[in-house]
């Protein structure tokens, strides 16, 4: 199978999956395509805000207001784990 055939096959497979999901959920196919497009920029925006918070460019309360307490706390835990790993590696 050449590249063009593979791309068509993949596109056809995606279309089939979207139709099946739409039918199972009782949604229009267009809505299934819109959701990831809407979600992508929102996720990127939250990632930017969390990075700004962790870099000290945004205060914690504003980060919580924008991204939510759960995401801020998860970002803090992830930062702490990375710092612990770096410390461990530096002292090994």
DANORKA-V41263 format. One record per backbone hydrogen bond with DSSP energy under -1.0 kcal/mol. NH is the residue of the N-H (numbers start at 0). CO is the residue of the C=O. If there is no record, write none. Layout:
nh->NH co->CO
nh->NH co->CO
This chain:
nh->5 co->1
nh->6 co->2
nh->7 co->3
nh->8 co->4
nh->9 co->5
nh->10 co->6
nh->11 co->7
nh->12 co->8
nh->13 co->9
nh->14 co->10
nh->15 co->11
nh->16 co->12
nh->17 co->13
nh->18 co->14
nh->19 co->15
nh->20 co->16
nh->21 co->17
nh->22 co->18
nh->23 co->19
nh->24 co->20
nh->25 co->21
nh->26 co->21
nh->31 co->27
nh->32 co->28
nh->33 co->29
nh->34 co->30
nh->37 co->33
nh->38 co->34
nh->39 co->35
nh->41 co->37
nh->42 co->38
nh->43 co->39
nh->44 co->40
nh->45 co->41
nh->46 co->42
nh->47 co->43
nh->48 co->44
nh->49 co->45
nh->50 co->46
nh->51 co->47
nh->52 co->48
nh->53 co->49
nh->54 co->50
nh->55 co->52
nh->56 co->51
nh->62 co->58
nh->63 co->59
nh->64 co->60
nh->65 co->61
nh->66 co->62
nh->67 co->63
nh->71 co->67
nh->72 co->68
nh->73 co->69
nh->74 co->70
nh->75 co->71
nh->76 co->72
nh->77 co->73
nh->78 co->74
nh->79 co->75
nh->80 co->76
nh->81 co->77
nh->82 co->78
nh->83 co->79
nh->84 co->80
nh->85 co->81
nh->86 co->82
nh->87 co->83
nh->88 co->84
nh->89 co->85
nh->90 co->86
